[in-house]
């Protein structure tokens, strides 16, 4: 139906790098490496796709990527390292105006990039699947992505669509032991509520203890109108919370 078939990868650059790096060692072109194997997707790219080559050949494959969030060029140090290791370069395409409108126009015209970033909760995903514009990843992951299967585990089963196929990989977040947000609390308030020594020792508060602090604050303090004070507030620009 379309000249191009595309993969819906929310973790697009990482996934493209993983899969294409694996394809390079066992396939001579992207059309072969991207075949779905179940008849639902004829090719992963158009007839005039760039020939895939092993990353150590010195040749670079350029994949087009529709990104609704950024139009930054794929040339920062991380991008350069990805290209060096995989032989893949990303040509970023960003819409001017409404991304949803651009996605609908691309689908209607058949002028599709190799990779597209879209909100998987949007109905546009179902439109692309119904039109056969997305390449199922199941066979590609089975053949080239044992590391993906190991990392995602049962999440791959949970992220399948009604037809039983995976069209994207969820964003992956590991457990980070280091905090990336700070909560500012007045020390005199902690002293009054009995948590001062804990705070001075640098000890962590559990979730239950933090809720207890907020509850006691609300019970103890009132605003100038005599109403219960608000124990927690957030700055939407920088997201610190204070009481």
Secondary structure, DSSP 8 states (H G I E B T S, - for coil): --S--BEE-TTHHHHHHHHHHHHHTT-SSHHHHT--SSSS-S-SS-TT------GGGS--EEEEEE-SS----S-SHHHHHHHHHHSEEEEEE--SS-HHHHHHHHHHHT---SEE---TTSHHHHHHHHTT-B---HHHHHHH-HHHHHHHTTHHHHT--TTS------------SS----EE--HHHHHHTT-HHHHHTT----HHHHHHHHHHHHHH-B-TTSSB----EE-TTT--EE-
